[in-house]
Amino acid sequence: MNGFLNLNKPFGLTSHDCVARVRKLLRLKRVGHGGTLDPAATGVLPIAIGKATRLLQYLSHEKAYRATIRFGVKTTTDDLEGDVLTANPVPWLTLANVQPQLSQFEGTIQQIPPSYSAIQIGGKRLYALARAGEAIEAPVRTVEIYRIEVLDWRSGSFPELDVAIACGTGTYIRSIARDLGDALETGGTLAALTRTHSNGFKLENSLTLEIFAEQLQSATFQQIAPDIPLQHLTTITLSTEPAKRWCQGQRLVNQANESSADSIARIYHENGQFLGIGRSVVSQGEWVLLPKLVWE
């Protein structure tokens, strides 16, 4: 089995837990995941099976989430899993107060990840350092937020805002919740998070662990073909002889073109067979196609 599983991660499990369960169900060691989700988050977790683990690095970086932000509360982890630092009711807060602040979180922005995160500092995870009592602030990173859309607003002592967020890789939604609360001077924390899209996989097509297990038991599980999540990449088709040489690791002259210059592409045989991943480059004035990953 060499393909992908679009898993709907349940609340409470780590991404590593999910991989371990899939390994056990498949009785296969070679299983990996794309785009880590916190234990408290649910939704799309791409799972690569067998040789498809080699393709994880080539998946699309775009992600989308449905998040609930609670105002008036600040926690150590920037979500409800952490200890409460402050909890001050803000019943006066309205959606009209919040909406003008959202635009500052769209576009290319600078973001400080939560102190409790998997980022490594000096070879140690930030969450491990935080649990050991070491107050180390994560380094600022540049992230891309494509869109923030308001979905719902619930008034009260601790009002909640539901938003849809489309973003690039490395974005922490917990940081957006924290920073939005700081901008409003109310405090804010992430109350719930579901990933609706990740690396070319969508929530509506995902499977729970339970359904996945049932499909395996009934022999009805159909893995996602390895090239399906790679639709964001350009395509280069080779005839039989060049395809044979490319699969042997040889570089091909004049098999690339300007439209795919210095880019990663999906490589196919003219009969439609997926051959792997290549890169188009210019070498000594000629277009050259280099093998990056040969799918054997």
C-alpha positions, 0 to 999 in steps of 0.5 A, a space after each residue: 500500500 503506497 498512497 494517502 489517507 485523509 484522516 479526520 483527527 479526533 480531539 485529544 490525540 496527538 498527530 503521532 498518536 494517530 500515526 501509531 494507530 494507523 501503523 497498527 491497523 495497517 501492520 505497516 511501519 512506514 507511515 507518516 503525517 503532514 502538518 502537525 495538529 495540537 491534541 486539542 485540535 481536530 480535522 484534516 491530518 494527511 497520512 502518508 502510507 508506504 512510499 508516499 512518505 517520500 512525497 510529504 515534502 512536496 505537498 501544498 503548504 496551504 491550510 484552512 481552519 475554523 477557529 473559536 476565539 474566547 475573549 477575556 481569558 489568557 492562558 499559558 498555552 494560548 488555548 484552553 488546555 493551559 493554565 488560566 493566567 487572567 480571566 476578566 469578564 468583558 460583557 461590553 465587547 461587541 463584534 463591532 469592536 473586534 472586526 476593525 482589528 482583524 485586518 492587521 492579521 491578514 497578509 504577510 505578518 510577523 508572529 510569535 509562536 506560543 511558548 508551548 509549541 513544538 518549535 526547537 530551541 537548542 535542540 529542545 522543544 519549546 513545550 518541554 522547556 516551558 514545562 521545565 520552568 524555563 521562560 524562553 520566548 519563541 523566535 519571531 517568524 514570518 507567516 502568510 494569512 490569506 483570509 480571515 472571515 467572521 462566521 459567528 459572534 456570541 455575546 456574554 461575559 466571555 464573548 466568543 468569535 468564530 472565524 474561518 482562516 486560510 493561511 500558509 504553513 507555520 501559522 499558529 492560530 493560537 497566536 492569532 487568538 492571543 494577539 487579537 485579545 492583546 490588540 483589544 486589551 481584553 485578553 484572548 485564547 483559542 477555545 476550539 480549532 478544526 482544520 478544514 483543509 490541509 496540503 490538498 486534503 479537505 475535511 468533507 472527504 476525510 475519514 475518522 479512525 473508526 471508519 478507517 478501521 471498519 473499511 479495512 475490516 470490510 476490505 473497502 478502504 481505497 487509498 488516495 493515489 500518490 499523485 492526487 494531492 500533488 495537483 498544485 504542481 506543474 505536469 511534464 509528460 515523457 515519451 517511452 525512451 526519455 521516461 526510461 532514462 529519467 527513471 534511471 536517474 538521468 537528466 533530460 535535456 530539452 524536456 523542460 520549458 520556460 513555463 516550468 523553469 526552476 520549478 518542481 513538477 509531476 512527471 508522467 509517462 505518456 500512457 498516464 503512469 505517474 513516474 515521480 517528481 522532477 525539477 526544471 532548470 537551465 543548465 549551460 543555456 539548455 532546459 534540463 529536467 532533473 529527477 528528484 524522486 523516482 516513483 518505482 
